[in-house]
């Protein structure tokens, strides 16, 4: 059966959603903030993970030197990208 609905100029994925609750407004604000800066957010997250690995190294070395070597080796590819 053919579709008898007339074509529209609007994107069907776009709706007329408006934030109503505080949670909606927070979610919309976070989305508006992060989407244009997704690359910077991703790089910042990677940098924080790298820093976390470096901060864990002294504690890890005291308990398991072999794991420290594995952590250092896992950081090397990330450093090569920069």
C-alpha positions in Angstrom: 0.0 0.0 0.0 1.6 3.3 -1.0 2.2 6.1 1.5 -0.3 8.9 0.9 1.3 11.4 3.3 2.6 14.6 1.6 6.3 15.2 1.7 7.5 17.8 4.2 10.5 20.1 4.2 11.5 19.3 7.8 13.8 16.6 9.0 11.7 13.7 10.5 14.3 13.3 13.3 13.8 16.9 14.5 11.0 17.3 16.9 9.4 20.1 18.8 10.8 19.0 22.1 11.2 21.7 24.7 12.8 21.2 28.2 10.1 21.2 30.9 11.8 19.9 34.0 15.1 20.9 35.7 16.6 17.6 34.5 15.6 18.4 30.9 17.2 21.8 31.2 20.4 20.3 32.6 20.6 17.6 29.9 20.0 20.2 27.2 22.7 22.5 28.7 25.2 19.7 28.9 24.4 18.6 25.3 24.7 22.2 24.0 28.1 22.6 25.8 29.7 19.2 24.9 28.6 18.7 21.3 30.4 21.7 19.8 33.5 20.8 21.8 33.5 17.0 21.6 37.1 16.7 20.4 38.4 18.9 23.3 36.3 16.8 25.8 37.7 13.6 24.4 41.3 14.9 24.5 40.7 16.1 28.1 39.4 12.7 29.1 42.4 11.0 27.6 44.7 13.4 29.3 43.0 12.7 32.7 43.3 9.0 32.2 47.0 9.4 31.3 47.6 11.5 34.4 45.8 8.9 36.5 48.1 6.2 35.2 51.1 8.3 36.1 49.8 8.9 39.6 49.2 5.3 40.2 52.7 4.2 39.1 54.5 4.8 42.5 51.8 2.9 44.4 51.8 0.1 41.9 55.6 -0.1 41.8 55.7 -0.7 45.5 53.4 -3.7 45.2 54.0 -5.2 41.8 56.9 -4.0 39.6 55.8 -6.2 36.7 52.4 -4.3 36.5 54.3 -1.0 36.6 56.1 -2.1 33.4 52.8 -3.0 31.8 51.3 0.4 32.7 54.3 2.2 31.3 54.2 0.2 28.1 50.4 1.0 27.7 51.2 4.7 28.0 53.8 4.7 25.2 51.3 4.6 22.3 49.4 7.5 23.8 52.6 9.6 24.1 53.5 8.8 20.4 50.2 10.4 19.2 51.0 13.7 20.8 
